[in-house]
Amino acid sequence: MRVTYRYMRPIAVFYTRAVGPYETSADQAWTTMARWLDQHQVRKRVKQGYGIFRDNPRITAPELLRFDACIPVLADLDADPAAGIARQTLPGGAYAVHTHVGSYSEAGQLLSQLHRDVVPKRGLSVDYDRPFLATYLNDPLVTRSVHRRTELCIPVMPVQMALSSNDDEEIESAARAVG
């Protein structure tokens, strides 16, 4: 699996949240977002979307999983609580990123593989203070499922290791003690 590393800046987004298994909550959240975008006739201005996976499905009950469907803030719109649209800032930081081409239904399995296998083997640890992200690079209304591009992003941080000493005095003391 090909993985790159990227530092992402924080980004202000509009979002809507759905709760339940990710297989259904993601569709519910994106349906609400699409309806709101269509209502304001701005869907064509949105070039990418973000999916935020707020909870780990291995330790959170399926009915409690939270998914946020997000789009970058558009200058002439504001949050619309009545429509279920709010505003938040996606956290910045370092991410391990895998670009997937194909159906969205494969994202969960790929995120698990990145989290469980790929990131630890690369000497990094997952930053559980930030959520897992999916960056959707195509509009699913005009892009066939097999051609959809999604960046699957795992928040990472370097593994903390003790630093070796570069103090010449310590080396000289050790050398004198030995010989």
N, C-alpha and C positions, 0 to 999 in steps of 0.2 A: 504494500500500500504506500503510495507516494504521499509524503507529508512535507509541507513547508512551514516556516515559522514566520509570524508576522506580529508586529506591534500595532494594535488598533487604538485609535484615539476614541475617547468617549463621543457618543453621538446622540443628539436629541431626537426622539422619535414619538410618533403617535402610536398607541397600541390598544389592543383589546385583548382581554383574557378569557380563556375558557378552561374549565376544570373537568378532569376525567382522564381516562386513558389517552395517551398521546395520539393513538390511531384515530380517535374521534374528536378530541378537543382541538387538534390542529385544524381540522376541516371546519369546525364550528367557528373558531376564531377568525380564520381567513374569510369565511362566508360573511361574517359581520363586518370585517374590514372592507371587503369588496363592495358590499352594499353601501357603506358609508362613502367610499370613493366614487362610486357610480352616482350616488345622490348629489354629490358636489361636482360631478363631471370632471374629475381630475385624475382618473385612473391612468391615463396615458402619460401623465407627468411623472409617475412613480417608476423609477428605473430598477430598483431592487427592493426586496423586503427582507426582514429578519424574523426568525423564529427563535424564541427564547424558551429553553427547556429548564424550568425553575426547580424541578425536583428529580431525584434519582429514583427511577422506577423499581430498583431492587430493594429499596428501604422505605418507600412511600406507597401507601395503599393506592391502587389504580384510580379510585374515585376521588382522590385528593391531589392528583398530579395537576400542576398548573402550566399552561402554555400561553405565551404572549405572541400574538401576530403583530409585527411592527413595520412601520414605514418611516423614512426620514421626514422630519417636520417640513411642511410646505408653508411658505411665507404668508399666504393669504388665508390660511385656515387656522382654527383654534380647536382645542379639545372640545368634545361634545359628549358630556356625561349622559345625557338622555339617550344617545345612540350607543353608549358603551365604549366610547373612545376617550382615552386619557393620554397624558403625556408623561414621559419618563426619559432618563438618560441611560443609554446602554453603557456599561462600564468598559473602560479601555484597559489595555494591558497586553501581555504576550499571549499568543494563541498558537497551538499546533493546528494546522489547517490542511484538510484533505478535500480536494475538489472532486465531487461525485457527478457523473453524467448518467442520468437515468431517472427512474421513478422515485418520487418522494417516499414511497413506502419502504425503501431500503435504508433510509436515513437512521432509524433507530438502531438497527443492527450494526451499521457502520460506526455510529457514535460509540456504541458499546465496545466494539473492537478497538477503536482508537483509545478509549479510556482504559480498557483492561490490558491490552497488549502493546500497542505501538508506543504510546507516550512513556510508560515505564522503561521499555527497552532502550529508549533514546536518552536515558539518564535525567528525565524530568519528572516532576510530580504535578499532579492536578491541583489547581488552585480552586478549592471548593467554596471560596468566598465569592466567586463569580459564576454566573450560569453558563451552561453549554449553549452555543449559538449555531444557527443555520442561516447562511446568507443565500437568499434565493436570487439568482442572477437573470432569470427569464420570467416573463409573464405566462402563467400556465394556460391562459385563454388562447394564446397564439403560438405556443411552443408544445410540440408533441412530447409525450411523456419520456420517450427514449432519448430526447435531445435536451432535456432540462438540466441545467447546471446549478449545483448547490455546493457552497463551501461549508463544510462541517468543521466547526471551530471548538476546540477544547482549551479552556483557560489553563495555562501552565506557568510554572515557576521553576527556577533551577533547584536541584537538590542541594541542600545545605551540607557542606563538607568542611571538616576542620582544615584550616590552612597550614601548610608546612612552613616551618620557620626559614626565613632568609637571613637570619641574624648571624653574621660572620663570627661574633664572639662565642656563640653557642657551639659552632662547628669547631673553632679553635680549642675550646675547653674540652670538648669530647675527644679531639685528637690528642691533646696532652695527657688525658686520663688513660687512653689506650696505649700510648707509646711514649 
